[in-house]
């Protein structure tokens, strides 16, 4: 089976941003394949085909991409949305925990990208849209590993974009701020809790829960993903939502010392 409609493959599509993006892309005229580690547990969506995929597995990634190519004959857009959250002071987290975060957030994105690029280059067009975060360009106390993974995605995407542009392919970034998802509930907590960080960790947990509760609707991010997928002249970075836009602008224009003080104030850090 082949299709004349553009085809979008969305990872982590069972809920949150991935689910909203899948619906928005389908409404925009794409044939959409959404993925989940257990697609049988996903509530079906109109216009979205679901596949099993674990982005932390080379074999699973290869199999899923081959299934999409075999069924639809093409992949025009890859949305690398699958990811895991992590909280706690950097000192409290084990290296094994940190490696798990990077294996999904960073190497999962790389696996998927490597799997689709040969097809995109062969067809002379394609877009790889990597879901980053405002924490890809600002500090995130008590989320250091998560922020590090998103910083890595920023550098990877910007460098990759220069490599593939001459082949008709673009690597783009979508940078949401706090979004109304289950991020705080599903985030991995540190294996070892150190008393020296206990009070500040609890403060962070309260702040994060409040920020997510008041955050952007996933549909806001989804609309930006559709824009990145369809803009005739796409730009490298797309901030998603008013808060993300403000933070991005402030990061560029506010002196470093003042920005540092503001980060500490927002996070209720002493000193």
Residue pairs with C-beta under 8 A, 6 or more apart in sequence:
1 71
1 72
1 73
2 72
2 73
2 74
3 31
3 72
3 73
3 74
5 29
5 30
5 31
6 29
6 30
6 31
6 74
6 76
6 77
7 30
7 31
7 32
7 33
7 68
7 72
7 74
7 75
7 76
7 77
8 22
8 25
8 30
8 31
8 32
8 33
8 75
8 76
8 77
8 78
8 79
8 229
9 32
9 33
9 35
9 64
9 65
9 68
9 75
9 77
9 78
9 79
9 116
10 18
10 21
10 22
10 25
10 32
10 33
10 34
10 35
10 79
10 81
11 18
11 35
11 53
11 55
11 78
11 79
11 80
11 81
11 82
11 108
11 112
12 18
12 35
12 36
12 55
12 81
12 82
12 83
13 19
13 21
13 22
13 34
13 35
13 36
13 42
13 48
13 50
13 81
14 34
14 36
14 39
14 41
14 42
15 181
15 182
16 179
16 181
16 182
16 183
16 218
17 81
17 131
17 176
17 179
17 181
17 218
17 221
17 222
17 225
18 34
18 79
18 81
18 82
19 34
19 45
19 218
20 217
20 218
20 219
20 221
20 222
21 79
21 81
21 218
21 221
21 222
21 225
21 226
22 32
22 34
22 45
22 48
23 45
23 46
23 47
23 48
23 222
24 219
24 222
24 223
24 225
24 226
25 32
25 77
25 79
25 222
25 225
25 226
25 229
26 32
26 45
26 46
26 47
26 48
27 47
28 226
28 229
28 230
30 76
30 77
30 229
31 47
31 49
31 72
32 47
32 48
32 49
33 48
33 49
33 50
33 51
33 68
33 72
34 42
34 45
34 48
34 49
34 50
34 51
35 50
35 51
35 52
35 53
35 64
35 82
36 42
36 50
36 52
36 53
37 52
37 53
37 54
38 52
39 50
39 51
39 52
39 53
40 52
42 50
44 50
49 71
51 64
51 67
51 68
52 60
52 64
53 60
53 61
53 64
53 82
54 60
54 61
55 61
55 82
55 104
55 108
55 109
55 111
55 112
56 103
56 104
56 107
56 108
58 111
61 108
61 111
61 112
61 115
62 115
65 75
65 112
65 115
65 116
65 119
68 75
69 75
69 119
74 119
74 123
75 116
75 119
75 120
75 126
76 120
76 123
76 125
76 126
76 127
77 126
77 127
77 128
77 129
77 229
78 112
78 113
78 116
78 126
78 127
78 128
78 129
79 129
79 131
79 225
79 229
80 108
80 109
80 112
80 113
80 128
80 129
80 130
80 131
81 131
82 104
82 108
83 104
83 105
83 108
83 131
83 149
84 100
84 101
84 104
84 105
84 186
84 187
84 188
85 143
85 146
85 183
85 184
85 186
85 187
85 188
86 93
86 97
86 98
86 101
86 143
86 145
86 146
86 187
86 188
87 142
87 143
87 146
87 184
87 187
87 188
87 189
87 190
87 201
87 204
87 205
87 208
88 142
88 189
88 190
88 193
88 197
88 201
89 142
89 144
89 190
89 194
89 197
89 200
89 201
90 144
90 145
91 194
91 197
92 190
92 191
92 192
92 193
92 194
92 197
92 201
93 145
93 190
93 191
93 192
94 190
94 191
94 192
97 145
97 188
97 190
97 191
98 145
100 188
101 145
101 146
101 149
101 188
102 145
102 148
102 149
102 152
105 146
105 149
105 150
105 152
105 153
106 149
106 152
106 153
106 156
109 130
109 153
109 156
110 156
113 128
113 160
113 171
116 126
116 128
117 126
117 128
117 164
117 169
119 126
120 126
120 128
120 164
120 167
120 168
120 169
121 164
121 167
121 168
121 169
123 168
124 167
124 168
125 168
125 169
126 168
126 169
126 170
127 169
127 170
127 171
127 172
127 228
127 229
127 234
128 157
128 160
128 164
128 169
128 170
128 171
128 172
129 172
129 173
129 174
129 225
129 228
129 229
130 153
130 156
130 157
130 171
130 172
130 173
130 174
131 174
131 176
131 221
131 225
132 150
132 153
132 154
132 157
132 173
132 174
132 175
133 146
133 147
133 150
133 175
133 176
133 177
134 175
134 176
134 177
134 239
134 243
134 244
134 247
134 248
135 143
135 146
135 147
135 150
135 151
136 147
136 150
136 151
136 153
136 154
136 173
136 175
137 151
137 154
137 175
137 248
137 251
138 147
138 247
138 251
138 259
138 263
139 147
139 263
140 146
140 147
141 204
141 263
141 267
141 269
142 197
142 200
142 201
142 204
142 267
143 204
146 187
153 173
154 173
157 171
157 172
157 173
157 236
158 171
158 173
158 236
160 171
161 170
161 171
161 172
161 236
164 170
164 171
170 234
172 228
172 234
172 235
172 236
172 237
172 238
173 236
173 237
173 238
174 221
174 224
174 225
174 228
174 238
174 240
175 237
175 238
175 239
175 240
175 244
175 248
176 216
176 220
176 221
176 224
176 240
176 241
176 244
177 215
177 216
177 239
177 240
177 241
177 243
177 244
177 247
178 208
178 211
178 212
178 214
178 215
178 216
178 243
179 212
179 215
179 216
179 217
179 218
179 220
179 221
179 241
180 212
180 213
180 215
180 216
180 217
180 218
181 212
181 215
181 218
183 208
183 212
184 205
184 208
184 209
184 212
193 201
200 268
200 269
203 267
203 268
204 267
207 266
207 267
207 268
215 243
216 240
216 241
216 243
216 244
220 240
220 241
221 240
221 241
224 238
224 239
224 240
224 241
225 240
227 238
228 234
228 238
237 248
239 245
239 247
239 248
250 259
250 262
251 259
254 262
263 269
264 270
264 271
